[in-house]
Amino acid sequence: MKKICLSILLLHWVVMSVCIPTNVPINETTLSYAQETEYQKLVRDRPEEFSYNPLQVGNKWWRGTLGGPHYLVREVVDSLLINNHIYYKVIGTGASGEGFWVRNEGDSTLVYDQNDIDNDPSTSELVSEDFSFSGQTWVYHDMTSFSYPSIIPWECTFLDESFLSTFGIPTYLRWHQYYHPEQYNSMTIIGWARGFGMFQWTNDIPDGTDISIIACKINGILYGDTSVLAEDDTTTPISNIKINCYPNPFQHDTVIKYDLPSEATDGILEILNVKGQTLRRELVRGTGVFSWNGTDKNGHSISSGMYLCKISMNSRLCKTTKLIYLK
């Protein structure tokens, strides 16, 4: 028993000290009490935009290897309407499982229980992930390794949560530890980033899996290493377009610093709402700054929420980042 406890403590120390890879920009930041309150209100009002497990067909996650290629490891590939709810099919790491469909409700991911796995006819859904608890709970986290009727839930332990800036965007990162009582060496630690999904995956086995997400495509927007889309016929990313917004989140003004590949090439800087409507539009060139005070093109103050800063050099070359405005 002592050996097991020591192993768990060691694993906790390892995940907190080395799970965040050096090739992914993550920096801890802090919010004022007012900003924290406003941020949590946005999370409640717009749960899908700030989900720990974004579910939209076309969402993708890539892992990287040190000095090597990247690999697509997770993707939302299909959707299905069941009982007036839209469920999604996820393949790869953290998949929904063969024959299973999942959906989000608040800070929980639910799986449609078509085979009555829990032997309770009164329930049609099971909790696949829970991002609201502290302590310990049970979740139907990964059903790809088991077949009905032998599926039983995983023990899930909350480890830590911090407000961080990753890919230059502020977000919360939660660490969960999973253990399956019927699967030897099943202990797994996953970092989930609000608005980005699975961010880090570590398996506590000899020569086990250690997945670091270097890029993700969420709701059509690419974050991280743009080279993952080098073979995409519909998008030609420009990794040399640089955008840095500070402060972010912001209450009054944010300064947007940009750096385009060539001073001889004009670009268009746009501030968009989540519906894709343009609030501000400016011509930019080379290296410079643009200060935005949270108003639209008519000078009207906008509401608190998530917005997008997009710089495009033509219809195919662009880069986008998120902004969070907290009044």
C-alpha positions as CSV (number, residue, x, y, z in Angstrom):
1,M,0.0,0.0,0.0
2,K,2.8,2.4,0.9
3,K,4.5,1.6,-2.5
4,I,1.2,2.4,-4.3
5,C,0.8,5.7,-2.5
6,L,4.4,6.7,-3.2
7,S,3.8,5.8,-6.9
8,I,0.8,8.1,-7.0
9,L,2.6,10.9,-5.3
10,L,5.5,10.5,-7.8
11,L,3.1,10.5,-10.7
12,H,1.4,13.7,-9.5
13,W,4.8,15.4,-9.2
14,V,5.8,14.2,-12.7
15,V,2.6,15.5,-14.3
16,M,2.9,18.9,-12.6
17,S,6.6,19.3,-13.4
18,V,7.1,17.8,-16.9
19,C,3.6,17.2,-18.5
20,I,3.6,20.7,-20.1
21,P,5.9,20.4,-23.1
22,T,8.5,23.1,-23.9
23,N,7.3,23.2,-27.5
24,V,3.9,24.5,-26.5
25,P,3.7,28.1,-25.2
26,I,1.9,28.0,-21.9
27,N,2.3,30.8,-19.3
28,E,0.4,31.2,-16.1
29,T,-1.4,34.4,-15.7
30,T,-3.8,36.0,-13.2
31,L,-7.1,37.7,-13.3
32,S,-8.6,40.4,-11.0
33,Y,-11.7,39.4,-9.0
34,A,-13.8,41.4,-11.4
35,Q,-12.3,39.8,-14.5
36,E,-12.6,36.4,-12.9
37,T,-16.3,37.0,-12.2
38,E,-16.9,38.3,-15.8
39,Y,-15.0,35.3,-17.3
40,Q,-17.1,32.8,-15.4
41,K,-20.3,34.6,-16.5
42,L,-19.1,34.2,-20.1
43,V,-18.5,30.5,-19.5
44,R,-22.0,30.1,-18.2
45,D,-23.6,32.1,-20.9
46,R,-21.6,30.5,-23.8
47,P,-20.7,27.0,-22.7
48,E,-19.9,25.7,-26.2
49,E,-17.4,28.5,-26.9
50,F,-15.6,27.8,-23.6
51,S,-16.0,24.0,-23.5
52,Y,-13.2,21.8,-22.1
53,N,-14.2,19.3,-24.8
54,P,-15.2,21.2,-27.9
55,L,-17.5,19.1,-30.1
56,Q,-18.1,20.2,-33.7
57,V,-17.6,18.2,-36.8
58,G,-14.2,19.0,-38.3
59,N,-12.5,19.7,-34.9
60,K,-9.0,18.2,-35.0
61,W,-6.0,17.7,-32.7
62,W,-2.4,17.0,-33.7
63,R,0.5,15.8,-31.6
64,G,4.1,16.6,-32.3
65,T,7.3,14.7,-31.9
66,L,10.6,16.3,-30.9
67,G,12.3,17.3,-34.2
68,G,10.0,15.0,-36.1
69,P,6.6,15.0,-37.9
70,H,3.2,15.7,-36.5
71,Y,0.3,13.3,-36.3
72,L,-3.5,13.7,-36.3
73,V,-4.6,12.0,-33.1
74,R,-8.1,13.1,-32.5
75,E,-11.0,14.2,-34.7
76,V,-14.8,14.9,-34.5
77,V,-16.0,13.2,-37.6
78,D,-19.8,13.0,-37.5
79,S,-23.0,14.1,-35.8
80,L,-26.4,12.6,-35.2
81,L,-29.7,13.9,-33.9
82,I,-31.0,11.7,-31.1
83,N,-34.1,12.7,-28.9
84,N,-33.8,16.3,-30.0
85,H,-30.1,16.5,-29.0
86,I,-27.1,16.7,-31.4
87,Y,-24.5,14.0,-30.5
88,Y,-21.0,13.6,-32.0
89,K,-18.7,10.8,-33.1
90,V,-15.1,11.2,-31.9
91,I,-12.2,9.0,-33.2
92,G,-8.6,8.7,-32.0
93,T,-7.3,9.5,-28.6
94,G,-10.1,9.9,-26.1
95,A,-12.6,8.6,-28.6
96,S,-16.3,8.2,-28.0
97,G,-16.1,4.5,-28.7
98,E,-17.5,2.2,-31.4
99,G,-21.3,2.6,-31.6
100,F,-21.4,5.5,-29.0
101,W,-22.2,9.2,-29.4
102,V,-21.4,12.1,-27.1
103,R,-22.6,15.6,-26.5
104,N,-21.9,18.5,-24.1
105,E,-24.2,19.8,-21.5
106,G,-22.6,22.6,-19.4
107,D,-19.3,21.4,-18.1
108,S,-20.1,17.7,-18.7
109,T,-19.8,15.4,-21.7
110,L,-22.6,12.9,-21.9
111,V,-22.6,9.6,-23.8
112,Y,-25.9,8.2,-25.2
113,D,-26.6,4.9,-23.4
114,Q,-28.4,3.0,-26.1
115,N,-27.5,-0.4,-24.6
116,D,-28.5,0.5,-21.0
117,I,-24.9,-0.1,-19.7
118,D,-25.7,1.0,-16.2
119,N,-28.8,-1.3,-16.0
120,D,-31.0,1.7,-15.3
121,P,-33.9,2.0,-17.9
122,S,-34.8,5.4,-16.5
123,T,-31.5,7.0,-17.8
124,S,-30.6,7.4,-21.4
125,E,-27.2,9.1,-20.9
126,L,-24.0,8.5,-18.9
127,V,-21.4,11.0,-17.8
128,S,-18.3,10.6,-20.1
129,E,-16.4,13.6,-18.8
130,D,-17.0,15.9,-15.9
131,F,-15.1,19.2,-15.7
132,S,-17.0,20.7,-12.7
133,F,-16.1,18.4,-9.8
134,S,-13.3,18.5,-7.3
135,G,-12.0,15.4,-5.4
136,Q,-13.0,12.1,-7.1
137,T,-15.8,10.9,-9.3
138,W,-16.7,8.1,-11.8
139,V,-17.0,8.6,-15.5
140,Y,-17.4,6.5,-18.7
141,H,-14.2,8.1,-20.0
142,D,-12.9,5.7,-22.6
143,M,-15.0,2.8,-24.0
144,T,-12.9,1.9,-26.9
145,S,-11.1,-0.9,-25.1
146,F,-14.2,-2.7,-23.8
147,S,-17.3,-4.2,-25.3
148,Y,-20.8,-4.4,-24.0
149,P,-21.8,-5.6,-21.4
150,S,-18.4,-5.5,-19.6
151,I,-18.1,-1.7,-19.7
152,I,-17.7,-0.1,-16.2
153,P,-16.8,3.5,-15.3
154,W,-13.3,4.9,-14.7
155,E,-12.2,6.4,-11.4
156,C,-11.5,10.1,-12.1
157,T,-9.5,12.3,-9.7
158,F,-9.2,16.1,-10.0
159,L,-5.5,17.1,-9.7
160,D,-5.2,20.8,-10.4
161,E,-6.6,23.8,-12.3
162,S,-4.8,27.0,-13.4
163,F,-5.6,30.0,-15.5
164,L,-3.0,30.0,-18.3
165,S,-2.1,31.6,-21.6
166,T,-1.6,29.0,-24.3
167,F,-1.1,29.8,-28.0
168,G,-1.2,33.4,-26.7
169,I,-4.8,32.9,-25.6
170,P,-6.0,33.0,-21.9
171,T,-7.8,29.9,-20.7
172,Y,-8.3,27.4,-17.9
173,L,-6.3,24.2,-17.8
174,R,-7.6,21.2,-15.7
175,W,-5.6,18.0,-14.9
176,H,-7.6,14.8,-14.5
177,Q,-6.2,11.4,-13.4
178,Y,-8.1,8.3,-14.7
179,Y,-7.8,4.8,-13.5
180,H,-9.8,1.7,-14.6
181,P,-10.2,-1.0,-11.9
182,E,-10.2,-3.8,-14.4
183,Q,-7.3,-2.7,-16.6
184,Y,-3.7,-3.2,-15.4
185,N,-1.5,-0.1,-15.8
186,S,-4.4,2.0,-16.9
187,M,-3.6,5.1,-14.9
188,T,-3.7,8.1,-17.3
189,I,-3.3,11.8,-16.8
190,I,-5.0,14.3,-19.2
191,G,-4.8,18.0,-19.3
192,W,-7.9,19.7,-20.7
193,A,-7.9,23.3,-21.8
194,R,-11.1,25.3,-21.8
195,G,-11.9,26.2,-25.4
196,F,-9.3,23.8,-26.8
197,G,-10.0,20.4,-25.5
198,M,-7.5,17.7,-24.7
199,F,-4.0,19.2,-24.5
200,Q,-1.8,16.7,-22.9
201,W,-2.0,12.9,-22.4
202,T,0.4,10.9,-20.2
203,N,0.2,7.1,-19.6
204,D,1.8,5.8,-16.4
205,I,3.3,2.6,-17.9
206,P,6.9,1.8,-19.0
207,D,7.6,3.3,-22.4
208,G,4.0,4.6,-22.2
209,T,2.2,7.2,-24.4
210,D,3.0,10.9,-23.9
211,I,1.0,13.1,-26.2
212,S,1.6,16.8,-26.5
213,I,-0.9,18.7,-28.7
214,I,1.0,21.1,-30.9
215,A,-2.0,22.3,-32.8
216,C,-5.8,22.1,-32.9
217,K,-8.5,23.2,-35.3
218,I,-11.6,24.3,-33.3
219,N,-14.7,25.5,-35.1
220,G,-12.7,26.2,-38.2
221,I,-9.9,28.2,-36.5
222,L,-6.4,26.8,-36.3
223,Y,-4.3,27.3,-33.2
224,G,-0.6,26.4,-32.8
225,D,1.7,25.0,-35.4
226,T,0.2,26.0,-38.8
227,S,2.4,23.5,-40.7
228,V,-0.2,20.8,-39.8
229,L,-2.4,22.2,-42.6
230,A,0.4,22.3,-45.2
231,E,-1.4,19.6,-47.3
232,D,-4.9,21.1,-46.9
233,D,-6.2,22.3,-50.3
234,T,-8.6,24.8,-48.8
235,T,-6.2,26.6,-46.5
236,T,-2.7,27.8,-47.0
237,P,-1.5,29.0,-43.6
238,I,1.2,31.6,-43.2
239,S,3.2,30.8,-40.0
240,N,5.2,34.0,-40.4
241,I,2.1,36.2,-39.7
242,K,2.5,37.0,-36.1
243,I,-0.2,38.4,-33.8
244,N,0.3,39.3,-30.1
245,C,-2.5,40.9,-28.1
246,Y,-1.9,42.3,-24.6
247,P,-3.6,42.5,-22.2
248,N,-5.9,39.6,-23.0
249,P,-8.4,39.4,-21.4
250,F,-8.8,43.2,-21.3
251,Q,-11.2,45.7,-19.8
252,H,-10.5,49.0,-21.5
253,D,-7.9,48.6,-24.3
254,T,-5.8,45.9,-25.8
255,V,-2.8,46.5,-28.0
256,I,-2.5,44.2,-31.0
257,K,1.0,43.8,-32.3
258,Y,1.4,42.4,-35.8
259,D,4.2,41.3,-38.0
260,L,3.6,40.4,-41.6
261,P,6.1,38.4,-43.7
262,S,6.8,41.3,-46.2
263,E,6.5,45.0,-45.7
264,A,5.7,45.3,-49.4
265,T,2.5,43.3,-48.9
266,D,-0.7,44.8,-47.4
267,G,-2.9,43.0,-45.0
268,I,-6.4,43.4,-43.5
269,L,-6.8,43.4,-39.8
270,E,-10.4,42.6,-38.7
271,I,-12.1,42.3,-35.3
272,L,-14.9,39.8,-35.6
273,N,-17.6,38.6,-33.2
274,V,-18.3,34.9,-32.9
275,K,-20.9,35.1,-35.6
276,G,-18.2,36.2,-38.1
277,Q,-19.6,39.8,-38.3
278,T,-16.9,42.5,-38.8
279,L,-16.7,45.1,-36.0
280,R,-13.5,46.8,-37.1
281,R,-11.4,46.7,-40.2
282,E,-8.0,48.3,-40.8
283,L,-5.3,48.2,-43.5
284,V,-2.0,47.0,-42.1
285,R,1.5,46.6,-43.5
286,G,4.8,45.2,-42.2
287,T,5.2,45.5,-38.4
288,G,3.0,47.7,-36.3
289,V,0.4,48.0,-33.6
290,F,-3.3,48.5,-33.5
291,S,-5.1,49.6,-30.3
292,W,-8.7,48.4,-29.8
293,N,-10.9,49.8,-27.1
294,G,-13.8,47.4,-27.4
295,T,-15.9,49.5,-29.8
296,D,-17.3,48.8,-33.2
297,K,-16.8,50.8,-36.4
298,N,-19.5,53.2,-35.3
299,G,-17.8,53.8,-32.0
300,H,-20.5,51.9,-30.0
301,S,-19.3,49.9,-27.0
302,I,-19.6,46.1,-27.4
303,S,-20.7,43.6,-24.8
304,S,-18.4,41.4,-22.8
305,G,-17.5,38.2,-24.6
306,M,-15.1,36.4,-27.0
307,Y,-14.0,38.0,-30.2
308,L,-11.6,37.2,-33.0
309,C,-8.6,39.2,-34.3
310,K,-7.9,38.1,-37.9
311,I,-5.2,39.3,-40.2
312,S,-5.5,38.2,-43.9
313,M,-3.1,38.9,-46.8
314,N,-5.5,37.5,-49.4
315,S,-8.4,35.1,-49.4
316,R,-6.2,32.1,-48.6
317,L,-3.5,33.5,-46.3
318,C,-4.6,34.5,-42.8
319,K,-4.1,34.0,-39.1
320,T,-6.6,34.3,-36.3
321,T,-6.5,34.6,-32.5
322,K,-9.1,35.0,-29.8
323,L,-9.7,38.1,-27.7
324,I,-11.7,38.1,-24.4
325,Y,-13.3,41.4,-23.5
326,L,-14.3,41.8,-19.9
327,K,-16.1,45.0,-18.9
